[in-house]
Amino acid sequence: MIESVCSSSFHDFGELNSPWILEKMPGDEYEITESENEFTCYPSSCTFIMTLCGMPILAVSSDDMETIHWFYLEAPVLLKPGVWHSVQMAYDVSRANKICESDSVPLRRSSSKDELAPHLLQQISIGKLYGLTYQVRDKDYFFHNETHSHYELTYVDTGQLHSIAFGSDSALQPGEITLYFPGQWHAQYAGNNNPVCFVTIAFEMDYHLSDMLKNRIFSASTEMKRVLSQMMDEQTNKRFLCIEMIKNQLKTLLILLYRHAYDGDIKKTVSDIKDVHENTLISTILRYIADNLHLRLSVEKVAKSNNISISHMSSLFRKHLNMSPSSYIRRVKLNESKRIIREERLSIKNVASVLGYSTVQHFSRCFKSEFNMTPSDYANSIRGDDAHEPYRLRQLESLST
């Protein structure tokens, strides 16, 4: 299994670091363009390694090569003294930079086949399929909080869907795909004040190269759209063994996405390596807000609860979400109030209380300022309107053209 250097399991071998150490740590620096065929250990000095392009794999051992661990080199790392290591290229386009103290004499050991990273075993295994839905959401759609143990693929058919994941707010346009990973907190909302239609596929997958698709957005090719259309056709017609067919089609879709990633055919990267720490921090803050909507949240309270200064938090929100923390809190609370009014049918007074507003009058003023109508007017507008169901299923219209 290949893990991320951002995971806690990497702490036994070293720590995440920043490229500025290149200026602070004199030593021998060289570029790695192909897999190292040996393991190296510096008994008394640290080793700094960073990715230049692609996604190299770092193999490390802290018990004299008794056990080998593999990590995707997603961020610059500083290895502890005495750690055996080898940089192995997952793809032809990978390159890495390595620097170590010049007066340190390394120990070297040739690599055996058993010590090569398991990325050569390229197999995709689709486990349980939790859902395949075509969702039709109105312009007020705002889904503020979700984390789960499975993968979730989202394809936008019409409209614009904002995806907040790993500290960034990205607008998915029609024909674009993104993939949420197990344990990855994310939120979504409709953009451009228009309805949005999108496909959601929730599933289990066992594949060690899956990080190639993490925090990225892809433009779906004609072939990908064709596969998605076939999946929806199977879902609608419920033919014999349709679930197995959908799994096979999903596997085909993922292979196409992996080939896009391998070939560098990526529309945009949501998170660059240099933003990894900021993204982790702002993701924590967004999740805190989502989990505490019932409180009287203030910018000061959110900053204090997350051990960050108000000015730093404000700059992060401006950089990654293009809005202030207070605007984000206000937007999430008010969109959640719409959901409660629409789906739970509580009184306006109870909605204000549930979301931590000091008075129903204050809640009503905020609601009208945001949506140009009062909460009561909104409640009256949706009574008996079946168009405001959470979602409905239908065939993909644009995919079949």
C-alpha positions, -999 to +999 in steps of 0.1 A: +000+000+000+013+035-009+004+062+015+007+100+015+036+118+031+009+140+046-004+111+067+005+106+103+023+073+095+051+093+079+061+109+112+083+079+120+106+087+091+106+125+089+085+156+086+070+178+059+091+207+051+094+237+028+116+244-002+132+273+017+155+247+034+174+245+001+189+279+011+195+269+047+210+235+043+244+235+025+252+202+009+252+181-023+221+187-044+211+167-074+181+159-096+166+124-098+151+116-132+148+078-129+142+053-102+171+048-078+183+012-079+197+013-044+187+025-009+207+052+008+211+060+045+229+090+061+235+079+097+241+113+112+224+138+089+190+147+075+180+144+038+157+169+020+137+156-009+111+174-030+091+167-062+099+187-093+072+172-114+049+141-116+044+120-085+076+100-074+072+073-047+095+074-017+105+041-002+118+043+034+128+020+063+138+029+098+145-007+110+176-015+088+155-026+059+134-052+078+103-033+067+097-011+037+071+016+036+060+035+005+047+071+003+037+094-025+060+124-025+032+149-025+051+175-005+088+184+004+101+162+032+130+162+056+141+126+064+155+118+098+191+106+102+195+069+099+164+064+076+171+042+045+154+056+015+150+053-023+131+075-047+112+055-074+095+070-104+058+062-107+055+077-142+079+087-170+074+124-163+084+122-127+114+141-114+126+149-078+153+170-062+175+157-033+200+174-010+221+161+018+249+175+039+281+173+019+303+161+048+280+131+056+292+097+043+262+076+031+256+039+035+243+022+003+225-010-004+212-024-038+175-027-042+159-061-047+127-068-066+108-072-033+118-037-023+104-020-054+072+001-049+040-019-056+029+007-082+039-017-110+009-038-100-017-017-118-051-032-110-084-015-102-109-033-080-144-018-076-160-029-044-195-019-032-215+005-054-234+028-030-252+049-055-255+063-090-278+093-092-286+122-115-293+151-093-314+182-103-308+210-079-323+245-079-302+277-077-303+277-039-286+244-036-259+244-009-246+212+006-224+223+034-209+192+050-200+156+041-173+131+049-175+094+042-154+063+039-159+057+002-151+075-031-175+099-047-173+109-084-191+140-095-198+149-131-215+183-140-241+180-168-256+215-169-251+246-148-222+253-125-213+234-093-189+249-068-168+222-051-151+231-018-125+205-010-090+205+006-093+242+013-101+254-022-134+265-039-134+254-075-162+260-100-170+229-120-184+237-154-206+214-176-186+184-188-161+185-158-154+157-134-139+156-099-133+128-074-137+130-036-116+106-016-125+086+015-123+108+046-121+140+025-144+167+038-162+185+010-191+209+003-210+219-028-233+247-040-249+259-072-231+287-090-241+317-111-275+318-094-288+291-117-300+255-113-274+227-116-276+191-128-249+166-120-242+129-116-230+114-084-214+080-082-205+066-047-183+035-046-155+016-029-122+011-048-089-006-041-062+010-062-029+023-050-025+049-078-057+066-069-039+097-056-032+107-092-068+119-093-069+137-059-078+174-058-080+176-096-107+185-121-109+169-155-127+178-187-146+147-197-138+133-231-164+121-256-155+085-246-160+093-209-194+109-216-204+078-236-195+055-207-215+077-183-245+076-206-243+038-207-242+037-169-273+058-166-290+036-192-282+005-171-295+023-140-327+032-156-336+000-174-324-024-146-313-052-169-301-086-157-268-081-138-270-044-143-250-037-111-221-058-124-223-040-157-223-006-140-192-016-120-174-026-152-184+007-169-172+026-138-139+008-140-136+018-177-144+054-167-117+054-140-091+039-164-098+068-188-094+093-160-061+077-149-048+078-185-057+115-186-037+120-154-008+099-166-006+118-199-009+152-181-042+159-197-056+177-167-077+209-169-065+222-136-050+212-103-071+222-073-041+221-049-004+227-056+022+212-033+031+247-020-005+251-007-007+218+012-004+233+047-028+262+040-053+239+024-052+215+054-057+244+078-086+260+059-103+226+055-102+222+092-118+256+097-145+249+071-154+216+088-155+233+122-180+258+108-201+231+092-202+211+124-212+241+146-239+259+126-262+257+157-238+280+176-237+318+174-206+317+153-184+348+151-151+352+132-134+356+166-149+324+179-139+304+148-104+318+148-099+311+185-113+275+182-088+268+154-058+284+170-053+310+143-053+348+142-082+366+127-060+384+102-044+351+090-077+333+087-091+363+068-062+362+043-067+324+038-104+328+031-097+356+006-070+336-011-088+302-013-125+310-012-125+346-025-147+358+004-143+369+040-149+344+069-180+364+080-195+361+045-188+324+044-204+318+078-234+339+068-238+321+035-236+286+050-261+294+078-286+310+055-284+283+029-288+257+057-319+276+068-334+271+033-328+234+036-344+232+070-374+252+058-377+231+027-371+197+041-379+198+078-407+223+076-399+239+110-414+273+120-394+303+112-388+309+149-375+274+154-352+277+123-337+308+138-332+291+171-316+259+155-290+280+137-280+301+167-296+335+157-302+358+186-337+367+175-361+357+148-361+393+136-323+392+131-326+360+112-353+374+090-333+405+082-303+385+072-324+361+051-341+390+032-308+407+026-293+375+011-323+362-009-345+393-014-374+377+003-384+369+039-382+333+053-420+332+054-422+342+018-397+315+009-417+289+030-449+299+012-433+297-022-423+260-018-455+246-003-469+219-025-441+224-050-427+189-058-399+205-079-380+212-047-374+175-038-338+168-029-331+152-062-347+131-089-334+106-114-335+109-151-315+100-182-285+123-189-296+146-217-264+162-227-243+130-225-263+113-252-258+140-278 
